[in-house]
Amino acid sequence: MASNKIQFRSIHELKDPALNNKLAQKEFQEEIPVEDFLGDAEQNGSSTSRRDFLKILGFSTAAVTLAACEAPVIKTIPYVVKPHDIIPGVPNYYASTYFDGFDFASVLVKTREGRPIKIDPNPAAGDLGTTNARAQASVLSLYDNDKVKQPKLDGKDETFDKVDSFVLKGLADASAAGKKIVLLSHSFPSPTFKKLFAEFKAKYPTAELVTYDAYPHSAALDAAQEVFGQRALPVYDLKGSELVVSFQADFLGDYNGASLETSYAAARKPGPNMLRHIQVEANMSLTGANADSRYRLKPSAVNKTLVEVYNAIVGGGTSDKTAAEIANELKAKGSKAVVLADSSKGAQVLAHLINQKLGSVAFTGKANFLKEFDKARYQEFLGWINAGQVGVLIANNVDPIYSHPKGEDFKKSLAKVACVVAVADKKNEMYKAAKAVIPVANWLESWGDIEPQTGVYSLMQPTIQKIYKSRQIEESLLVWKNGKNNAANNYYDYLKGSAASILGATSFNKALYNGITTSNNATALSYSGGNAAQAIAELGNFKPSELELVLYTKSSMGDGTQANNPWLQELPDPITRMSWDNYLTISPKDAEKFAIDNDLNARMQLDGSIVNLTVNGVTIKDVPVFIQPGQAEGSVGLALGYGKKDSGTTADTGVNAYPLFDGSNLTLSGVKIEKTGEDHEFAGIQLQNTLMGRYEIAKEVPLAEFINVPFDDEHKGWNKPLEYHTISGALPARKIDLWDAFDDTDGPHFNLSIDLNSCTGCGACIIACQAENNVPVVGKEEIRMSRDMYWLRIDRYYSSRQKVEVYEGLKEGMAVPELYGTAFGDGGALNHPADNPDVIFQPVMCQHCNHAPCETVCPVAATSHGKQGQNHMAYNRCIGTRYCANNCPYKVRRFNWFTYNLNDKFDFNMNNDLGRMVLNPDVVVRTRGVMEKCSMCIQETQATILAAKRENRKVTDTEFKNSCACAAACSTGAMTFGDMNDKESEVRELYSSNRRYYLLEEIGTKPNVFYHTKVRNRVEK
C-alpha cells in the first residue's frame, strides 16, 4: 500500500529524530520584533510573549475598532475626459504575446484603468498559450523602478533627438569608411523585424544582424543542423507516447525553447496507456523529480549510458545492465517511445538518431524558431571587433560582458568601436560601455509579431502607454532608416502593413483580437543526416573526474533576464525549497567526503558551507553549498542567471555562473571545490511546516495496483474511504457531524480539485496567486525567519522506495524520523532514502473547510464560512491573536508581521508608486497585525456571478474554472476549480474519481479542496 512508504521533507528530518518536535515548538516564534514597530529602545533585546505583544500595541478589541477607522487615505484624481474603452472598476483583457528573448507565451493581459495587473494564458493558443512562473511575473518587471528611464549620451540625460543625431552620424561615418554596422540582438523570430532590418541593410550595406543569447541552446541547434539540415529545433508532442526516456534533458523546464509539460500531463492520465517516464541525470531536476524511474549518474556516466542505449537500439548490443533495461523498454514501445537528451551536441544527435530508428510519433516534424544563436557567426563577429572592423555596435538588450565566459575580453574590445549604442533596460555593463543609451520598451508597451513555430503567427500589442522615455528597437531602426520626423516612422503602421502578407484573408484586427493565428510558413523537419560515430567520439572526449559540474536554469530565474523581479527571486525552488539564492548542489555522501555542512541553528534556520569553485582554471568565489538528496555522487550542480551587477536592487543575488558556460556544454569535468571556512545563511520555507508525525499526506500508488486492485478493497485497497467506528458501527467519515449541516445546494458551492499526478511543481500558480491577491514580497531575512506571506505553497515531499511497517513502529511509540533510522540504517547504506528518493509535489492552500477549526477559536469572528463554500477573512475585524493559525492543521494562514507597502524596510515593489501600479484594486492591501490566507479568489467568483446575473444567464463551467488564479495559470490541468452544484461541471466529475482523497480527512474538517492520488508507472521492486 502507498501508505507504507515513508515521506520526509528534508534531509534534516533523517538526521535528527527530534526535529518534528523542535519545529512544532518553533512554529510561532516568541521573539516578536516589537522594536521594528515601535522604535522603543527599552524593548530591544527582550523576548516578548504574544500576550505582551498585544498589550504593547494596545490590541484590544476597542482599540482595533478605532484603528480600523483611521486607515491611511491616498487621494485619487478622477478622469476629466474618460477614455471610451475604460470603465472604472471593470477589467479589460487584451490578447498579446509575451517574449523577452528567452521565454514565449501567447497571453491575455488583464488591465485595470489602463494598468496591466495580471497575465493569463491565452486559451486560443493551446500549448503555446501556457504560462510559466516567469511569464506570470513579467507584469511586475514592467513596473521595475530600477529601469533606465531616460535616453543617455555620454552618461548624461538627453533627448531622443540628440541621441538619434549621434547615432545617425555614427552610421554615416561607418558606412563611408566601409566599417561594419552590427546589430547584436537576442533571438528575435519576428518576420516584421527581419523585414525591417533587411531594409535597414539596404540603406547601410555593411549592416549585419548577429544573434547573441545568454543561454543559447547552441548544442541543440548544432545537432538539429546536422540531423535535419535546418537550424531550427524540433517540436515534440507527448500526447501519443507511452514512454519517454530523458538523458539530462529538463523537458519540463527550459528545454529546446519550449516546455513539454502540457502534453506530458495529458499523456500521464492514469490508465493502461499511461506515459512512463525514465530520467537519467546527475542533478535532481524538475523533470527528474516527476519521473517514474530515475537513474542518478554523474555526467560522464550519463554519456556512457546514452551511447550504450544507442548501440543496443541500432543492433550492436550492450553489456551495460542499465542501458539494456532502458533499450528493452524502448524497443517494446517502438514508435510510442521517444528519447530526449541535453548537455552537448553529441548527446542530442544520438537522441535524434534513436528516435529516427524508433519512428517516434512524438516527433511532429514542426520546427521551433524561438532560438537562433549561431556560435560560428558570433565568433566571426568577435573577429570583426578585435580587428577594428566594426564602426557601430547596437546591442539590443543583451549583455555579453555579464553572460559570456570571455565577457571581460569583449568589454576591452569595445574600445575599438567608435559608436556603441546600448538599447538596455538596466545600468548594466553594456550600459556603462555605451556612448548612447536608449531605454528599451517593455513587451507590454510594444507592438510586434513573433513566429514561434511552423504555421503559427502571434501578435504583440501595447496594453499601457510607455511609462518612461523608452523605445523598442524597431522604432529606432525606422528612425535611423528613414531619418528623424519621418511620417513613415510609425511602427504600428509598418507592422500592420507587413502582417498583411502573412495573414492573407484574415484581418489584422481579428488576428490582434485572438492574439494568435496561422501563418504561411510550412517549414518541416525531417531526418536527413547525423554522424553517430562523431557524436559517440564527442561524448567519449568528456573525461570522467572526481567531481563533475552540471549547469542548469531554475524555473524561477531562467537565464536571468528578469533577475531584478522580486517575485521570482523569492519564489522557492521547487526541489530545494530555497529562495533568494543559487548554490552548489552536492550529494549527501560527497558532502560527508568533502566535509560540507548544512546545519540547522537554534531557530531552525539552515546554514551551509561556502566554497570556491574552480573549473578549467576559472574560479567562482564564495559559492554556498546545499546538500541535495538525489544528487549523483561525483557531481555538483549550479544554476545560471544569478549574480547580475548593476541591474537593480534585487538582481545582485547569488553568484554568476556564466563564466563557466561556453554556450554549448552544460556539463564540465575537472571540478575542484575548496572550503572557505565561512558559512552561508539560506532562506527556505520547507522546514517551517512539519508533517507532525503524519505519514499519509501525499498519497501515491503503483500503476499496476491502481488498475488491478479495487481502491476500496478491504485488505489491499490503495485509497480506502475513511471510516469511523461508532456505537452504531462503521460510518463514512463525511457522514459524521458534530455540527448542524446547512443547505448549500442553492447557488454555487465551490470546490478545488488538485491532481498530484499532473502537478509538476513549476510554481506558475504561486506567482499567479501573488499577482491576483497582492501578496507581498518579504525578502530573504523574513523568509529565513519563516515569515513568508504566500497564500499558496507547493510542498515537496521525498519518499523512500522501500516499504516499512509504519503502523507497527507507531504502535511501539516511535516517532516518524526514528523509523527512518530503523528502516535504513546509517547514511552510508546503499538504500538510504536520501540517496535517490521519489518526489511528490503537493500544492496546499486554505482548504476552505466546511467545519473549519479556525472559525471556532476566533474571538472577534474575523473568519467565517460562506454559503458558497469559501472561508472568509474580514481583515478589519482581525485583531491578530493568531489563534486561528494555531488551530489550522494545514498551516495555511499567514500572520502579517509588517506593513509591507510604503515601507523602506521592504524595498521591493510596494514601497514606490511605480511598483504599486501592479496592485489589484479588487483585493485589499493588508496591513500589519492581521491574519491572511487564500480566499479562492472570491473577488473573481463574485464578479463572474454578477456578470452572469446582469445578462440573465447561468455561469458556465469555463467561467468559474478561470475565476481562480491558480487553476487558470496551471498549464497541466492539475488544478480544476468549479461549482459542485453544477452537475455538468468538471470539478464534480473529478469528485467521483476513485483517486480522490482529502488532506487530513481523519480530523473531520470537511475541506472543499480535494486531491487525487499520484500514480507511478513502474513495477515496484
Rosetta blueprint (number, residue, H / E / L):
1 M L
2 A H
3 S H
4 N H
5 K E
6 I E
7 Q E
8 F E
9 R L
10 S L
11 I H
12 H H
13 E H
14 L H
15 K H
16 D L
17 P L
18 A L
19 L H
20 N H
21 N H
22 K H
23 L H
24 A H
25 Q H
26 K L
27 E L
28 F L
29 Q L
30 E L
31 E L
32 I L
33 P L
34 V H
35 E H
36 D H
37 F H
38 L H
39 G L
40 D L
41 A H
42 E H
43 Q H
44 N L
45 G L
46 S L
47 S L
48 T L
49 S L
50 R H
51 R H
52 D H
53 F H
54 L H
55 K H
56 I H
57 L H
58 G L
59 F L
60 S L
61 T H
62 A H
63 A H
64 V H
65 T H
66 L H
67 A H
68 A H
69 C L
70 E L
71 A L
72 P L
73 V L
74 I L
75 K L
76 T L
77 I L
78 P L
79 Y L
80 V L
81 V L
82 K L
83 P L
84 H L
85 D L
86 I L
87 I L
88 P L
89 G L
90 V L
91 P L
92 N E
93 Y E
94 Y E
95 A E
96 S E
97 T E
98 Y E
99 F E
100 D L
101 G L
102 F L
103 D L
104 F E
105 A E
106 S E
107 V E
108 L E
109 V E
110 K E
111 T E
112 R E
113 E L
114 G L
115 R E
116 P E
117 I E
118 K E
119 I E
120 D E
121 P E
122 N L
123 P H
124 A H
125 A H
126 G H
127 D H
128 L H
129 G H
130 T L
131 T L
132 N L
133 A H
134 R H
135 A H
136 Q H
137 A H
138 S H
139 V H
140 L H
141 S H
142 L H
143 Y L
144 D L
145 N L
146 D L
147 K L
148 V L
149 K L
150 Q L
151 P L
152 K E
153 L E
154 D L
155 G L
156 K E
157 D E
158 E L
159 T L
160 F H
161 D H
162 K H
163 V H
164 D H
165 S H
166 F H
167 V H
168 L H
169 K H
170 G H
171 L H
172 A H
173 D H
174 A H
175 S H
176 A H
177 A H
178 G L
179 K L
180 K E
181 I E
182 V E
183 L E
184 L E
185 S E
186 H L
187 S L
188 F L
189 P L
190 S L
191 P H
192 T H
193 F H
194 K H
195 K H
196 L H
197 F H
198 A H
199 E H
200 F H
201 K H
202 A H
203 K H
204 Y L
205 P L
206 T L
207 A E
208 E E
209 L E
210 V E
211 T E
212 Y L
213 D L
214 A L
215 Y L
216 P L
217 H L
218 S H
219 A H
220 A H
221 L H
222 D H
223 A H
224 A H
225 Q H
226 E H
227 V H
228 F H
229 G L
230 Q L
231 R L
232 A L
233 L E
234 P E
235 V E
236 Y E
237 D L
238 L L
239 K L
240 G L
241 S L
242 E L
243 L E
244 V E
245 V E
246 S E
247 F E
248 Q L
249 A L
250 D L
251 F L
252 L L
253 G L
254 D L
255 Y L
256 N L
257 G L
258 A L
259 S L
260 L L
261 E H
262 T H
263 S H
264 Y H
265 A H
266 A H
267 A H
268 R L
269 K L
270 P L
271 G L
272 P L
273 N L
274 M L
275 L L
276 R E
277 H E
278 I E
279 Q E
280 V E
281 E E
282 A L
283 N L
284 M L
285 S L
286 L H
287 T H
288 G H
289 A H
290 N L
291 A L
292 D L
293 S E
294 R E
295 Y E
296 R E
297 L L
298 K L
299 P H
300 S H
301 A H
302 V H
303 N H
304 K H
305 T H
306 L H
307 V H
308 E H
309 V H
310 Y H
311 N H
312 A H
313 I H
314 V H
315 G L
316 G L
317 G L
318 T L
319 S L
320 D L
321 K H
322 T H
323 A H
324 A H
325 E H
326 I H
327 A H
328 N H
329 E H
330 L H
331 K H
332 A H
333 K H
334 G H
335 S H
336 K H
337 A E
338 V E
339 V E
340 L E
341 A E
342 D L
343 S L
344 S L
345 K H
346 G H
347 A H
348 Q H
349 V H
350 L H
351 A H
352 H H
353 L H
354 I H
355 N H
356 Q H
357 K H
358 L H
359 G L
360 S L
361 V L
362 A L
363 F E
364 T E
365 G E
366 K E
367 A E
368 N E
369 F L
370 L L
371 K L
372 E L
373 F L
374 D L
375 K H
376 A H
377 R H
378 Y H
379 Q H
380 E H
381 F H
382 L H
383 G H
384 W H
385 I H
386 N H
387 A L
388 G L
389 Q L
390 V E
391 G E
392 V E
393 L E
394 I E
395 A E
396 N E
397 N L
398 V L
399 D L
400 P H
401 I H
402 Y H
403 S H
404 H L
405 P L
406 K L
407 G H
408 E H
409 D H
410 F H
411 K H
412 K H
413 S H
414 L H
415 A H
416 K H
417 V L
418 A L
419 C E
420 V E
421 V E
422 A E
423 V E
424 A E
425 D L
426 K L
427 K L
428 N L
429 E H
430 M H
431 Y H
432 K H
433 A H
434 A L
435 K L
436 A E
437 V E
438 I E
439 P E
440 V L
441 A L
442 N L
443 W H
444 L H
445 E H
446 S L
447 W L
448 G E
449 D E
450 I E
451 E L
452 P L
453 Q E
454 T L
455 G L
456 V E
457 Y E
458 S E
459 L E
460 M E
461 Q L
462 P L
463 T L
464 I L
465 Q L
466 K L
467 I L
468 Y L
469 K L
470 S L
471 R L
472 Q L
473 I H
474 E H
475 E H
476 S H
477 L H
478 L H
479 V H
480 W H
481 K H
482 N H
483 G L
484 K L
485 N L
486 N L
487 A H
488 A H
489 N H
490 N L
491 Y H
492 Y H
493 D H
494 Y H
495 L H
496 K H
497 G H
498 S H
499 A H
500 A H
501 S H
502 I H
503 L H
504 G L
505 A L
506 T L
507 S L
508 F H
509 N H
510 K H
511 A H
512 L H
513 Y H
514 N H
515 G L
516 I E
517 T E
518 T E
519 S L
520 N L
521 N L
522 A L
523 T L
524 A E
525 L L
526 S L
527 Y L
528 S L
529 G L
530 G L
531 N L
532 A H
533 A H
534 Q H
535 A H
536 I H
537 A H
538 E H
539 L H
540 G H
541 N L
542 F L
543 K L
544 P L
545 S L
546 E L
547 L L
548 E E
549 L E
550 V E
551 L E
552 Y E
553 T L
554 K L
555 S L
556 S L
557 M L
558 G L
559 D L
560 G L
561 T L
562 Q L
563 A L
564 N L
565 N L
566 P H
567 W H
568 L H
569 Q H
570 E H
571 L L
572 P L
573 D L
574 P L
575 I L
576 T L
577 R L
578 M E
579 S E
580 W L
581 D L
582 N L
583 Y L
584 L E
585 T E
586 I E
587 S L
588 P H
589 K H
590 D H
591 A H
592 E H
593 K H
594 F L
595 A L
596 I L
597 D L
598 N E
599 D E
600 L E
601 N L
602 A L
603 R L
604 M L
605 Q L
606 L E
607 D E
608 G E
609 S E
610 I E
611 V E
612 N E
613 L E
614 T E
615 V E
616 N L
617 G L
618 V E
619 T E
620 I E
621 K E
622 D E
623 V E
624 P E
625 V E
626 F E
627 I E
628 Q L
629 P L
630 G L
631 Q L
632 A L
633 E L
634 G L
635 S E
636 V E
637 G E
638 L E
639 A E
640 L L
641 G L
642 Y L
643 G L
644 K L
645 K L
646 D L
647 S L
648 G L
649 T L
650 T L
651 A L
652 D L
653 T L
654 G L
655 V L
656 N L
657 A L
658 Y H
659 P H
660 L H
661 F L
662 D L
663 G L
664 S L
665 N L
666 L L
667 T E
668 L E
669 S L
670 G L
671 V E
672 K E
673 I E
674 E E
675 K E
676 T E
677 G E
678 E E
679 D E
680 H E
681 E E
682 F L
683 A E
684 G E
685 I L
686 Q L
687 L L
688 Q L
689 N L
690 T L
691 L L
692 M L
693 G L
694 R L
695 Y L
696 E L
697 I L
698 A L
699 K L
700 E E
701 V E
702 P E
703 L H
704 A H
705 E H
706 F H
707 I H
708 N H
709 V L
710 P L
711 F L
712 D L
713 D L
714 E L
715 H L
716 K L
717 G L
718 W L
719 N L
720 K L
721 P L
722 L L
723 E E
724 Y E
725 H E
726 T E
727 I L
728 S L
729 G E
730 A E
731 L E
732 P E
733 A H
734 R H
735 K H
736 I L
737 D L
738 L L
739 W L
740 D L
741 A L
742 F L
743 D L
744 D L
745 T L
746 D L
747 G L
748 P L
749 H L
750 F E
751 N E
752 L E
753 S E
754 I E
755 D E
756 L L
757 N L
758 S L
759 C L
760 T L
761 G L
762 C L
763 G L
764 A H
765 C H
766 I H
767 I H
768 A H
769 C H
770 Q H
771 A H
772 E H
773 N L
774 N L
775 V L
776 P L
777 V L
778 V L
779 G L
780 K H
781 E H
782 E H
783 I H
784 R H
785 M L
786 S L
787 R L
788 D L
789 M L
790 Y L
791 W L
792 L L
793 R E
794 I E
795 D E
796 R E
797 Y E
798 Y E
799 S E
800 S E
801 R E
802 Q E
803 K E
804 V L
805 E L
806 V H
807 Y H
808 E H
809 G H
810 L H
811 K H
812 E L
813 G L
814 M L
815 A L
816 V H
817 P H
818 E H
819 L H
820 Y H
821 G H
822 T H
823 A H
824 F H
825 G L
826 D L
827 G L
828 G L
829 A L
830 L L
831 N L
832 H L
833 P L
834 A L
835 D L
836 N L
837 P L
838 D E
839 V E
840 I E
841 F E
842 Q E
843 P E
844 V E
845 M L
846 C L
847 Q L
848 H L
849 C L
850 N L
851 H L
852 A L
853 P H
854 C H
855 E H
856 T H
857 V H
858 C L
859 P L
860 V L
861 A L
862 A L
863 T E
864 S E
865 H E
866 G L
867 K L
868 Q L
869 G L
870 Q L
871 N E
872 H E
873 M E
874 A L
875 Y L
876 N L
877 R L
878 C L
879 I L
880 G L
881 T L
882 R L
883 Y H
884 C H
885 A H
886 N H
887 N H
888 C L
889 P L
890 Y L
891 K L
892 V L
893 R L
894 R E
895 F E
896 N L
897 W L
898 F L
899 T L
900 Y L
901 N L
902 L L
903 N L
904 D L
905 K L
906 F L
907 D L
908 F L
909 N L
910 M L
911 N L
912 N L
913 D L
914 L L
915 G H
916 R H
917 M H
918 V H
919 L L
920 N L
921 P L
922 D L
923 V L
924 V L
925 V L
926 R L
927 T L
928 R L
929 G L
930 V L
931 M E
932 E E
933 K L
934 C L
935 S L
936 M L
937 C L
938 I H
939 Q H
940 E H
941 T H
942 Q H
943 A H
944 T H
945 I H
946 L H
947 A H
948 A H
949 K H
950 R H
951 E L
952 N L
953 R L
954 K L
955 V L
956 T L
957 D H
958 T H
959 E H
960 F H
961 K H
962 N L
963 S L
964 C L
965 A H
966 C H
967 A H
968 A H
969 A H
970 C L
971 S L
972 T L
973 G L
974 A L
975 M E
976 T E
977 F E
978 G E
979 D E
980 M L
981 N L
982 D L
983 K L
984 E L
985 S L
986 E H
987 V H
988 R H
989 E H
990 L H
991 Y H
992 S L
993 S L
994 N L
995 R L
996 R E
997 Y E
998 Y L
999 L L
1000 L L
1001 E H
1002 E H
1003 I H
1004 G L
1005 T L
1006 K L
1007 P L
1008 N L
1009 V E
1010 F E
1011 Y E
1012 H E
1013 T L
1014 K E
1015 V E
1016 R E
1017 N L
1018 R L
1019 V L
1020 E L
1021 K L
